[in-house]
Amino acid sequence: MVVDLSDLGSALAGCLGLAASANLNPERRFPSMFEPVHGFAPDIAGRGLANPIGAVGSAALMLEHFGLHDQAARLNKAIEATTAAGILTRDVGGTASTEDVTKALIDAL
């Protein structure tokens, strides 16, 4: 059986929409991949329902991997501020749209 640890770890975050993922090559000889855990959801495309937190968290993981620690920390703090303010999409019990959450993240930066 193959298990994706990022899928299992998303339960700790609360849902797939919040979880970020990194597939790293520890030797750095080959590219690494950074992506939100939630994957592709064509059924909600263009409807303002997607949770952007996982994608932004994945960007923070990428910045960290590149050694841009301060920039990664800023993104993570923006995520913390946005979620603490209760600006959440419906998948985590909020009422905000994708655009609302994205704007809040940008404002928090």
C-alpha positions as CSV (number, residue, x, y, z in Angstrom):
1,M,0.0,0.0,0.0
2,V,1.2,3.5,-0.9
3,V,0.5,6.3,1.5
4,D,0.9,10.0,0.8
5,L,2.1,11.5,4.2
6,S,0.9,14.9,3.1
7,D,-2.7,13.6,2.8
8,L,-2.5,12.1,6.3
9,G,-0.9,15.2,7.7
10,S,-3.7,17.4,6.3
11,A,-6.0,15.9,9.0
12,L,-3.9,17.7,11.5
13,A,-4.4,21.0,9.7
14,G,-8.1,20.5,9.7
15,C,-8.8,19.9,6.0
16,L,-7.2,19.4,2.7
17,G,-7.6,23.1,1.8
18,L,-5.2,24.3,4.5
19,A,-2.4,21.8,3.9
20,A,0.8,22.5,2.0
21,S,3.1,19.9,0.6
22,A,6.7,19.6,-0.5
23,N,8.3,16.7,-2.3
24,L,12.0,17.3,-1.7
25,N,15.1,15.9,-3.3
26,P,17.4,15.9,-0.2
27,E,20.5,15.9,-2.4
28,R,19.2,18.8,-4.4
29,R,20.3,17.1,-7.6
30,F,16.8,17.0,-9.1
31,P,13.9,19.5,-8.8
32,S,11.6,19.5,-5.8
33,M,7.9,20.0,-6.1
34,F,5.7,22.2,-3.9
35,E,1.9,22.0,-4.1
36,P,-1.3,22.3,-2.0
37,V,-2.5,18.9,-0.8
38,H,-6.1,19.5,-2.1
39,G,-5.2,18.8,-5.7
40,F,-7.4,19.5,-8.7
41,A,-11.1,20.4,-8.1
42,P,-12.8,21.2,-11.5
43,D,-16.2,21.1,-9.8
44,I,-15.5,24.3,-8.0
45,A,-13.4,26.1,-10.6
46,G,-14.4,29.7,-11.1
47,R,-16.9,29.7,-8.3
48,G,-14.9,31.4,-5.6
49,L,-14.9,28.3,-3.4
50,A,-11.3,27.2,-3.5
51,N,-9.2,27.7,-0.4
52,P,-6.0,29.4,-1.3
53,I,-4.3,28.8,2.0
54,G,-2.7,25.5,0.9
55,A,-1.2,27.1,-2.2
56,V,0.2,30.0,-0.3
57,G,1.6,27.6,2.4
58,S,3.3,25.6,-0.4
59,A,4.9,28.8,-1.6
60,A,6.2,29.4,1.9
61,L,7.7,25.9,1.9
62,M,9.3,26.7,-1.5
63,L,10.8,29.9,-0.2
64,E,12.1,28.1,2.9
65,H,13.7,25.5,0.6
66,F,15.4,28.3,-1.4
67,G,16.8,29.7,1.8
68,L,14.5,32.7,1.8
69,H,13.6,32.3,5.5
70,D,12.3,35.8,6.2
71,Q,10.0,35.8,3.2
72,A,8.7,32.3,4.1
73,A,8.0,33.6,7.6
74,R,6.1,36.6,6.3
75,L,3.8,34.3,4.2
76,N,3.3,32.1,7.2
77,K,2.4,35.1,9.4
78,A,0.0,36.3,6.8
79,I,-1.7,32.9,6.9
80,E,-1.8,33.0,10.7
81,A,-3.3,36.5,10.7
82,T,-5.9,35.7,8.1
83,T,-7.1,32.5,9.8
84,A,-7.0,34.1,13.3
85,A,-9.2,36.9,12.0
86,G,-11.8,34.3,10.9
87,I,-11.4,35.0,7.2
88,L,-12.0,31.4,6.1
89,T,-13.5,29.7,3.1
90,R,-16.6,27.4,3.4
91,D,-14.5,24.2,3.6
92,V,-13.3,25.2,7.0
93,G,-16.5,26.7,8.3
94,G,-16.2,30.3,7.0
95,T,-18.1,32.4,4.6
96,A,-15.3,34.1,2.7
97,S,-14.7,33.6,-1.0
98,T,-11.3,32.7,-2.6
99,E,-10.9,36.3,-3.5
100,D,-11.7,37.5,0.1
101,V,-9.1,35.2,1.6
102,T,-6.5,36.1,-1.0
103,K,-7.1,39.8,-0.4
104,A,-6.8,39.3,3.4
105,L,-3.5,37.4,2.8
106,I,-2.1,40.2,0.7
107,D,-3.3,42.9,3.2
108,A,-1.5,40.9,6.0
109,L,1.8,41.0,4.1
